[in-house]
Amino acid sequence: MKTLICYTTNRKKTTSLVEDFARGVNKQNYHYNAEVVEISEFKKSGIPNHASAVMSLGILRGTGLMFKQAAKQGLDRYFLDHAYFQPGYNGKGWMRLTKNRHTMNWLNGSDGSRWATNFKDSQKVTPWRTKDERGVNIIVCPPTDAVGWYFNAKDWEEKVLEHLKSIIPPGHHHLIQVRRKPGGPIVDKKGNLIGKEPAPTNAQPSFDEELQNANFLVVYNSMVALEATRKGYPVITDQHNSCFSISNSWDDIWDLHFKDPRFDEEPNRRKLFYWLADNQYTHKEIKSGTAWLRVYASEPPTKINYEQPF
């Protein structure tokens, strides 16, 4: 049997979920034996030599550094975090579980039954908006400091704004609106939490209010891309986003008034929603090992092209 090291932190809620996951793996007794280890042990001694894979929840408090080291060592990495729909650490919330990626960024078929049973009523899908039904603003959603550190993307915002301004006339630069995550985590060079982003000095409009005037969104990894897609708006995302498989391209921005007909073409949103619903799990499924069995064998059907300008 191979060994899967499941790292906990000093947070009660997340520790409980990691421990439940480990119990589920051991209950299934399928290829791996799970061991629960406190992240402080990694900080002292690194990943044990007998580990074949690692698992944890989130990227803060040392887990991000652990995942980075595991990737360098060629170990499989199982990542647990908030789900795409109805997320939550409590018993009624859902969690996403992925293998060797931060989010489910590839797309496969689904019969849609899991979506229909659990999310169809609560996650209303509004009609796709044509150019005449969208606004004029470009909403840019950069990564938090922690996410920027984890993916080596702290300069993403700067590069995106520079690129947008290079293809948009100066008189239209005011249409570019940057929306940062309020209270986003700030980390040190090792990914340890050291603070939070200060609240905006001016009251920030709600996301729905900003969407009213949006033409399209440029998003790094935030779930706001999924919300915007569900509400009928085009998005351009980074590869670490759950909407990457249906993202528009930078090449789609060619019309100075952002009325490119390619933004009017509705992507296969239903297929995406069905697939994401299939790849998030209840706490019961995590505890039973059902989630583990599904994700263990999960691999993209074809090689994904991740080439992007940033």
SETIRO-713679 format. One record per residue: residue in one letter; z, x negated, y negated of N, C-alpha, C, O in turn. Coordinates in pm, whole numbers, plus 32768, in hexadecimal, padded with zeros to 4 digits. Each point is the difference from the previous one (the first is absolute). Example, Ala and Ser with C-alpha at 12.3 -4.5 7.8 and 13.67 -1.06 7.14 Angstrom:
! residues 2
a830C7AD98239800080597F8980007FA67F8880427F988002 s7F76808B7F9580067FAE7F898049804D7F9380117FCD7F91 
//
This chain:
! residues 310
m80007FAC8078800080547F8880007FA87F8280467F9B7FF9 k7F6B808D7FA67FFE7FBB7F80807580327FAA803C8067801C t7FE27F4D7F7B807080247FA97FCF802A7F777FB17FBA7FC0 l807F80B980147FE480347F7B80817FFA7FAF806180458020 i7FA07F697F7880777FF47FAB7FF980697F917FA280027FB2 c80C4805580498006806A7F9B806A7FDB7F9980787FFC801E y7F5C7FE97F69805B7FCE7F98803A80717FAC7FB880577FCE t80CC7FA680248046805F7FAA802A7FB97F7F80057F857FF9 t801A80CC7FA2803C7FCB7F85808B803C7FF380318041805D n800E7FAA7F32808880347FEF8003808E7FCA8068802F7FD2 r7F28801580357FFB808C7FD28011805E80767FBA7FF28065 k80A0806C7F908026805680717F8B805480337FE880068078 k7FCE803B7F2C7F94805A80297F917FB580487FD1802C8069 t80067F647F5F7F917FB6803B802B7FBE80837FB27FF8805F t80C97FD97FA680337FC3807B7FFF806580727FDA7FDE8070 s804E809C7F748002806880667F74801B80377FEF80138078 l7FAD7FEE7F317F778018802C7FCB7F8E80577FBE80178065 v80607F6E7F727FD47F8C804F8043800180897FC07FE48065 e80C0803B7F9E8048800680807FC8806F80597FF47FEE807A d7FEA80837F4B7FC5806E804E7F787FD680387FDF80208072 f7FD37F9A7F3C7F7F7FD0802F80117FA480797FB9800E8064 a80A57F947F9480197FA2806E802B804B807F7FD47FDE806E r807F80867F828029805080747F87804480407FF68007807B g7FAF802A7F307F89804280347FA77FA1804E7FCB80248069 v80257F627F647FB07F9A8047803D7FE480897FB97FFB8064 n80C97FF27FA080437FDF807E80028077805F80007FEE807A k800380897F507FFD807780547F7A800A804A7FFB80288074 q7F997FB37F477F7B8006803E7FEB7F8F80657FB2800E805E n80937F817F8D7FF87F8F805E7F6E7FD9801A7FD67FEF8073 y7FDD80037F207F707FEA800C7FDB7F7B7FBE7FEF7FF97F87 h80047FA080C87FD57F7A7FD680667FB47FAB80057F858005 y804D80C27FAD805A7FBC7FA38091802A8013801E80728024 n80397F2F7FC4808F801B7FF280247FE77F6E7FE17F977FC9 a806280C97FF980217FF67F71808D7FCC7FED805E802C8043 e7FAF7F757F6180837FCB7FDA8015801C7F6B7FA77FE87FAF v80D08049802D8021801B7F7480487F877FC680657FD28037 v7F677FFB7F5A80377F887FC0800D80187F6A7FA7803D7FC4 e80C67F967FFF8012800E7F707FA57F9B7FB97FEE7F8F802E i7FD8809B7F617FA17FAC7FB8803F7F7D7FD07FB97F9F7FE7 s80C9805F800C80447F857FD87FE97F91806780017F8A7FDD e7FEB809B80A17FE67F9C80687F787FBE7FEB7FEF7F898017 f7FB080C87FBC7F7E7FC67FE0800D7F9E7F8C7FC47F948002 k808980917F9A80117FAA7F8A80417F7B80267FE67F997FC0 k806E806980A780427F85802E7FA67FAA80597FF67F877FEE s7FC980BD80737FBF7FB5806C7F6D802380187FC27FC8805B g800780937F567F76802780197FF38061807480648037802E i7F237FDF80017FE6805B806F801B7FB780837FD07F8F8012 p807B80AD804A801F7FBC807F7F817FD9804D7F9B80457FFA n806D7F4D804D7F8C7FCD80497FD1805F806E7F8B7FFF8025 h80D0805380107FDA8058806F7FC180837FD07FDA80548052 a801A7FBF7F2A7FC6807C7FCA7F69800380127FBB7F9D7FE4 s801180D480497F70801680097FCF805F7F937F8980077FE4 a80D680427FE07FDE805F7F96807D801B7FAE80707FE6802C v7F7B804E7F5B807080227FA87FED808B7FC77F9180368001 m80DB80047FCF7FFC80857FC4806D800A7F97806B7FC58010 s7F7A80857F85806880217F9F7FCE80727FA87F9380368012 l80C27FEC7F8C7FE2806E7FA47FF47FC77F7380607FC67FCC g7F2C804C7FF57FED7FD47F767FED7F6A7FF47FF87FB88064 i800180197F1D7FE77F727FE6806A7FC17FA77FEE7F917FCF l808180B5801B806A7FCA7FAA80707FC28053800980138079 r804D7FA27F43807A7FC7803B7FE47F9E807280507FF0805C g7F3E7FCF7F9D7FE07F9980637F9C802A80697FC77FAA8044 t802180D87FCB7FA3802D80687F6F7FD97FDE7FB27FE1805A g802B80217F267F797FD97FD97FE37F6F80227F957FDF8033 l80CC7FC97FB17FF07F7380207FF47FEE80987FB37FAD8030 m809B80A2801A7FFA7FFA80937F75802980317FC77FBE8058 f800180AE7F717F7B802C80287F967F967FE07FA57FE8804E k80697FD87F3F7FA27F977FDB80067F8C80637F987FCC8029 q80E1800C7FFD800F7F9480607FC9802680897FC07FAF8043 a805880CE7FE57FCE802F80817F677FFD80037FC47FDE8066 a7FFD80457F2A7F6E7FFD7FF97FCD7F7180107F9C7FE98044 k80A97FB77F7D7FD97F73800D800A7FD080907FB17FAD802E q80B2808A801A80167FD8808B7FA9804E806280047FE88079 g7FAD80777F547FA8804D80578046806A80537FCF80278069 l80A680077F68804B806780487FD4808C7FD47FDE80157F8C d8024804980D17FE7808A7FDB807380317FA980747FDD8016 r7F6980767F878062802F7F9F7FFB80987FF87F96803B7FE8 y80DE8004802C800B80917FFA804E80267F8380727FD67FEB f7F4D80797FC38033801E7F7A802380947FF47FAB80568017 l80D17FC77FC78030808A7FF0801F801B7F6D803E7FAD7FBD d7F9780C68011801E80237F757FE380947FEB7FE28049805F h80277FE37F237FE8808D7FDF7F76802D80317FA17FB28000 a805780CA80287F84803A80337FA080257F9080227FF77F8A y7F678033809D7F9980297FA1801B808E7FCC7FE5801F7F8C f8050803580CB801F808A7FDC8091801F8026802E7FDC806C q801980667F3A808B8028801680597F8D8030804180098068 p7FC17F8A7F4A804E7F8B802A809680157FEF802A80557FB2 g80257F5E8097809080067FED804C7FB7806C7FD77FFD8074 y80997FC87F6680557FB8805F805B805F804D803A7FDB8066 n7FD480A07F698059805C80457FB9803D807A7F8B7FE58019 g80BC806C802F7FCC8036807D7F8380547FF47FB28009805F k803A80357F2D7F8B80577FEE7F887FB57FC77F9080348001 g80857F537FCF7F937FB37FC57FAB7FBD806B80287FF58074 w7F637FDF7F627FA47FBB80597FF57F6E7FD680197FDC7F8D m7FC17FCF80D47FF17F717FE77F777FD280337FC98038805F r80017F637F5F7F857FC4803480257F81804D805C7FB77FDB l7F5C8030808F80137F8880517F777FC380197FA780438033 t80497F3F7FA87F7F7FBE800D800E7F7A8046806C7FC58005 k7F26800C80317FFD7F8080467FA77F9E7FB57F89801A7FEB n80B17F787FED7FB87F927FBE7FBA802B7F7F7F997FC87FDB r80A080997FE17FCE802C7F7E806D80507FBB805B80358040 h7F9D7FD27F3E806680427FB07FF0809780028061804A7FEF t7F257FE480257FE3808E80017F87801980597FB97FA28024 m803080DA80017F8C802180527F8480027FA57FE780637FBB n7FCE7F3080467F8E7FF47FA57F7A800680477F997FDC7FC6 w8067805080B77F83801880468001808F80368069803F800C l7F227FF280137FEF808E801C7FC48016808A7FA57FBA8029 n809180AA801C7FCC8025808380038098800C802E80457FA5 g7FA37FEE80C97FF780908012808580418023805B7FC08033 s7FAD80C17FB08077804E801D7FD88093800B7FA3802C7FBD d80A3801F80987FE1808F800B804380517F917FE680787FF3 g80707F487FBE803E80447F8E8075805A8022803680417FA7 s7FF27FC480D8806A805D802680887FDB7FC5804E80577FDB r7FCD7F28801C80817FD37FC9800880217F6A806980287FCF w7F287FC77FEB7FF980247F73801580977FF0804F802C7FAD a7F6A802280A2800680927FF5808C8035801B802D805D7FBE t80177F6880A28085802F8027806B7FDA7F9B805C804E7FE6 n7F997F3A7FE0806F7FCB7FB17FE97FF57F69806080027FB3 f7F217FF380227FEA7FDD7F737F9D80597FB57FFC7FFC7F85 k7FB7805280C17F97804D7FBF803580587F8E7FC280087F96 d80AF803980808036805C7F9C80447FB87F8C7FF8802E7F8E s804B7F63808D804B7FBB7F977FAA7F9E7FB080217FE17F8E q7F717FEE80AD7FAB7F9D7FBF7F7A80427FDA7F9A7FEC8042 k806A80617F557F8A804C7FD77F8E7FA27FD780147FA47FB2 v7F77807680857F8A7FB17FE07FAA80517F9E7FCD806A8024 t80247F657F637FB480487F9A7F6D7FD680067FE17F948030 p7FC580C07F9F7F717FE080057FE07F7D7FB880427FDC7F9E w7F587FDE80937FD47F837FC37FCB801B7F737FBA80637FEB r80677F477FB77FDB80167F747F7F7FB57FDD7FF37F88801A t7FB180BF7FAB7F857FC17FD280197FC07F78806C800E7FC7 k7F307FAC800580107FBB7F808026805D7F8F80457FD77FA3 d7F8D80A68063802080607F97808D8039800D803280437FA5 e800C7FA280CD808780348017806B7F947FF68077801A8011 r7F5E7F6B7FD3805D7F927FF080087FD77F6D7FAB80267FAF g80BC7F8B8030800F7FCF7F797FB27F807FE97F997FE98040 v80977FC47F657FB77F867FDB80527F8080187FC97F927FFA n80B7807C802080557F89800E7FF27FBE80897FE180408064 i80387F3D7F9D80077FB3807C80927FDA801380387FB67FAF i8006807D80BA808E7FE58019800C7F88805E7FD080048071 v806F7F927F5F80127F87804F80927FFA802F805C80037FAE c7FB87FF580D680877FFD803880157F7B80487FD97FF18073 p80667FAE7F4980137F7A803A80717FFF8066804F805F8007 p7FB97F38804980707FF4805F80827FE47FB77FFF7FCC7F90 t806F805780AE80827FD97FCA800E7F68800C7FAF7FBF8043 d80B5800B7F7D80177F70800880137FD480917FCD7F98802A a807D80B98023801B7FDD808C7F81800280537FE87FA5804F v7FC780C07F9F7F82800A804C7FA17F917FD57FBB7FC68054 g8042801D7F2A7FAC7F937FCF80287F7B803E7FAA7FAE8022 w80D9803C7FEC80307F8680427FD57FFD80937FD07F9A8031 y804280D680147FE6800380907F6D7FE580207FE27FB98060 f7FC5807F7F517F717FF2801B7FBD7F957FA97F867FF67FFA n80CC7FBA7FC27FC97F987FA67F9E803F7F9C7F927FCC7FEA a809880A27FDB7FA8804C7FA7803F801B7F787FE580687FC4 k806D7F3D800C804180187F7F7F9E7FFE7F8B801F80317F94 d7F6B7F9780827F9C7FFD7F957F98807080107F9B80017FB9 w807D805C80A37F9F806C80197FE780537F827F8E801B7FDD e80DC800D7FE07FF180537F887FAB7FB97F977FA5803C7FC7 e807A7F4680217FB57FB37F9D7F6C7FF980237FAA80127FAA k80387FD380D47F757FF4802C7FB680857FF87F8B80057FD9 v80B98067804D7FC180847FFB7FE080297F717F9280307FE4 l80CD7FBC7FC27FE980247F747F907FAB7FC47FAD80337FB4 e80507F4E806F7F967FA97FCF7F77802F80327F9F80027FB5 h805C802680CA7F82802E80397FD480847FC07F8B80107FDD l80D1804D80147FDE80817FC47FCC7FEE7F717F9E803F7FD7 k80A47F6B7FDF7FD77FEA7F757F7A7FB77FF67FBD80067F99 s801E7FB580D47F7F7FBA7FFF7F8B805F80177F8E7FE07FDE i808D8095805B7F94805F801D8008807F7FAC7FA980578008 i80BF7FB27FA6801180747FA97FF67FD37F6F80417F9E7FDA p7F7180A57FD57FF47FD97F7380877FFD7FB980578052801E p7FBD7F507F8680817FF37FBB803280837FC3807980197FFC g7F2D80397FD7802A807E7FC3803E80618063803980667FD7 h7FBC7F7C80AC80378057806780797FC280478035803B805E h7FF77F517F76806E7FBD8045808180527FFB80557FF18058 h7FB980637F44807980517FF5800B80678071806A803C8015 l7F287FD9803280028060806F80467FC7807B8021804A805D i7FF57F347FA480447FC18071809780117FEE803A7FCC7FA0 q8004807C80BA808F801C7FF780497FC280777FE0801F8073 v80817F8A7F73804C7FC0806B807E8051801C804E801E7FA6 r7FC3800580D98076804C8029804E7FAF80687FD47FF08072 r809F7FDE7F6580537FB2805B806B80588040802480697FCA k800C7F6C80A78068804B804680857FEF7FB780307F8F7FF4 p800D80DC7FDB807F7FF37FB9806D7FC8805D8010802C8072 g803B7F737F5C806C7FC8804F7FD37FAF8079804C7FF18060 g7F397FDB7F9C7FCE7FB2806F80557F85801980347FC57FA1 p7FDC801180DD80567F8D80207FC77F7B7FCF7F877FE98006 i80D27FC17FCA7FDD7F777FD980407FA18065807580108022 v7F407F8D800D80337FA780677FF47F6E7FD47FB57FDF7FA4 d80967FCB80A17FF47F717FE67F917FC680597FB6804B803F k803F7F317FC57F927FC080488009801380977F9E7FE98048 k80D780417FE9800F8019808F800480948022801D80268071 g7FC5802D7F2B7FFB80908019808680467FFB800B80748028 n805D7F487FA88083803E7FF3800680557F827FD57FD57F95 l806080A280778008805C7F8F805F7FC97F9680737FE0801D i7F5A80157F6880547FCC7F938008805F7F8980447FE37F9E g7F76808E806A8006805F7F927F95806B800D7FBC800A8065 k803880457F327F9C806A7FFD7FB77FFE7F7A80377FD67F9A e7F4D805780697FB280087F858046805D7F9E802E806B8027 p7FDA7F6F7F59803F80587F9E7FAF80807FED7F8680018011 a80BF80687FCC7FBB807E7FE77FA87FF47F8480227FB47FA5 p7F6D809480557FAA7FFA7F89804C80297F838054805A8003 t7F8D7F637F8E804480217F827FD9808B7FD0805080477FC5 n7F337FDE80557FD380887FE07FFE8054807E7FE67FCD806D a803580B17F858000805A80737F777FFE80447F9A80197FC0 q80667FC980C07F827FF9804A7FD8808B8030805380488037 p7F2F7FDF7FB37FD480838031800E8007809880007F998044 s800B80DE7FF08003800F80917F787FD980397F9C7FFC7FB7 f80607FE980C97F817FD9803F7F9A80707FF67F8A7FE77FE7 d80A28094802B7FA580727FF57FC7800C7F727F8C80247FEE e80C77FBF7FAF7FD180057F757F967F957FE77F9D80197FBB e80767F71807E7F9C7F967FEF7F7F8021804A7F937FDE7FD2 l8079806380A07F898026804C7FA780617FB27F8680008010 q80B780517F9C7FB380647FB57F917FBE7FAE7F96803C7FEB n80827F4A7FE67F9F7FB97FAC7FBA7F8D804A7FBC7FAF7FC2 a8057804B80C27FCB7F8E804D7F718019802E7FDA80708024 n7FD77F247FDA7F7B8005803D80077FC8808D7FCC803B805E f80747F517FAF801A7FC7808480777FA37FF5802F7FE27F92 l80037FEF80E080757FA980047FDD7F7D80467FAF7FFD805C v80917F977F767FF87F7E8042808E7FDF802C80597FEF7FAD v7FBD800780D780877FF88036800C7F8C80627FA57FE88050 y80C97FD17FA980167F93805F802B803D80877FAA801C8054 n80D67FF77FC2802A80368082804B80847FF58023803B8066 s7FF67FF57F22805780737FEB7FCB807F80437F878015800D m80D88040801C7FDF8082803B7FC580607F997FD1806B8025 v80327F727F5B7FC480597F9D7F6A800F80187FC580647FD8 a7FFE7F39806A7F71800C80217FEA807480607FA1804C7FF2 l80B87FC080707FF6806D8060801680877FBC7FBB8062801E e80A47FA27F86801B807C7FB77F8980277FA97FD980747FFB a7FED7F297FC17F8B801C7FAC7F8A802F80547FB9805C7FD9 t80337F6580997F948028805A8013808F802E7FA1804F8005 r80D97FD3801E801F8088802C7FE680667F927FE08074801B k802C7F607F667FEC805A7F8F7F737FF97FC77FE480397F97 g7FC37F7F80B07F7380067FDD7FCB7F947FA57F9480127FC7 y80B37F7F802A7FD47F957FA47FD07F86804E803B7FDE8067 p7F5A7FDF7F6B7FD17F86804080637F8D7FEA80437FF97F99 v7FC47FAD80C980577F8B7FF47FB57F83802D7FAB80048059 i80787F8D7F687FD77F7B802E80807FB8802580587FEF7FAC t7FB57FE780D1807E7FC7802D7FEF7F7480397F927FD38020 d80E07FEB7FEC80067F8180468004801A809680168072802B q7FD57F2680248000800E80928088802A8037800780338070 h80647FB87F458086802180308028808F7FDB8075801E7FED n7F298039800B8019808A7FD87FD1805F80707F9C7FE68042 s80AE80857FD07FDD806080697F7B80477FE47FC7803C805B c80087FBD7F297F7F803E7FDC7F8D7F9C80047F9080227FDA f80897F6580547F9A7F987FFD7F82802A804C7F917FDE7FD8 s807F806C80957F8E802480537FA080617FBC7F8C800C8028 i80A3803B7F707FA7805D7FB87FF67FDC7F6C7FD180507FAF s805B7F38802F7FFF7FD47F737F737FF57FC97FA27FDC8047 n805180437F397F847FE17FBB7FF67F697FEB80617FB78014 s7F29801C7FC57FE77F727FEB7FFA7FE07F6B7FE480587FAE w80367F2A80307FEF7FD47F767F6F80117FD47FE480137F8A d7FC07FE680D47F7380107FDF7FDF808E7FD47F9580197FC7 d80C7804480537FE9808B7FD8801280157F6A7FDA80697FCB i80617F357FF18014800C7F6F7F887FC17FBA7FFF7F887FE4 w7F9F80C880017F8B7FCB7FBB7FDC80517F857FC07FCD7FA4 d806880B1805A7FE380567F8D806B7FEC7F9680778006801F l7F617FE47F6580617FE37F96805F80747FE7806C7FED7FC7 h7F6E808A8063805680757FEC8043802A80838037806D8009 f7FC27F3A805D80448017807F7FD28082804280508047803E k7F317FD77FB47FCB807A803E7FA47FDD80757FA18047801F d807F7F4A80207FB57FD480748004806F806A806D802F8023 p7F217FFB800F8000806A8065804B7FDC807F80298059804B r7FEB7F267FCE80497FD98078809380277FF8804180118067 f7FF37FFE7F21808880337FF380068097801C806A8036801F d7F24800B7FD77FFB8090801A7FF6801F809580188071802A e7FC67F2B80267FF280158090808A7FFE804080467F9A7FFD e7FE280D5803D80838008803F80057FAB807F7FAD80128059 p80B47F947FB080107FB4807D8039805A806D802580727FE6 n7FE07F5B8092803480518070809980007FFB80447FBE804F r7FEF808E7F52809080047FEB804A803A8077806A7FCD8026 r7F61809C801480438041807180137F9F807480697FFD803F k7F2F7FB67FDC800B7F9E806D80707F9D7FE4804B7FDC805A l7FBF7FF87F28806B7FA47FDB80898041801180597FC4803C f7FB880B57F9080818042800880298018809280747FED8024 y7F2C803D802E801E8018808E802E7F7E804380608000804D w7F597F937F96801F7F80803F80887FCA7FD3804C7FCD8051 l7FD2803E7F2D80817FD17FCF80728053803B806B7FCB8020 a7F7E80B77FEE80678056803D801C7FD6809080718009802F d7F277FCA801680127FD0808A804C7F7C800680357FDC8069 n7FD27FDE7F27803B7F7B7FFE807F7FF87FAC801D7F997FC3 q802D80D4803A80877FFF7FCA8057804F80607FCF8052804E y80B47F937FAD8055802B806E8084803A7FD180357FDC7F97 t7FFF807F80BA808480367FE680697F9C802F7FE27FA3804B h809880717F8A806C7FA9802D8015800E809780257FA18044 k7FC480D77FEE800D801780907F9A7FAE804D801F7FC98069 e7F66802F7F647F987FB28044801B7F6A7FF97FDD7FB6805B i8062801E7F3980267F737FF5806E7FE180657FFC7F9A8044 k806680BE7FC380737FEA80587FDA80068093803B7FBA8053 s7F6480987FCF7FD68010808C7FA27F9280307FED7FEE8079 g7FD77FC97F297F9F7F9A80247F71803280017FA47FB4801A t804980CE7FCA7F7980387FFB7FAC7FBC7F957F8A7FE18017 a80B280067F757FB87FBD7F937FD87F73802B7F907FD47FE6 w80CA7FE6805B7FE57F78802E7F897FFD80607FA87FAB7FF1 l805580AF806F7F94800180637F7880147FBD7F9D7FC28028 r805E80957F747F82801B7FBD7FD27F887FAD7F8B7FDA8003 v80D17FEA7FB37FDA7F947FA57FE87F7D804C7FAF7FAE7FD5 y8096803F80997FF17F84804E7F6D7FE880247FD17F8E7FFA a7FE880DB802C7F757FF1802B7F9C80197F8F7F88800B8018 s80AA7FFF7F6D7FAC80247F8F7FB27F897FCA803B7F9C7FD7 e7F42806E802A7FA97F987FC87F8780437FBF7FCF80648034 p80007F667F5D7F8680377FC37F8C7FFD80647FF27F9E8049 p7FBC80CB7FBB7F90800480607F957F977FE27FBB7FD2805B t803680097F277F9F7F9B7FD8803F7FA67F97806780227FC5 k7F5C7F6B802580327FA47F9A7FF1803E7F767F9780387FE0 i80D17FBF7FCF7FFF803B7F7B7FD37F987F9A802D7F8E8003 n7F7B809B7FA47FD47FA77F958061800B7F8A800580677FBC y80477F2F802D806580017F977FD37FB87F8280527FE57FA8 e7F2F7FFC804E7FD17FB57F8B800E80557F827FCC80707FF8 q807A7F587FA4801780447F817FFD7F9A7F9080147F888017 p7FD480A67F6E7FF97FA07F9180857FC57FD980047F997FBC f806C80A6806E80837FD07FD3805B7FE3807780737FD77FED 
//
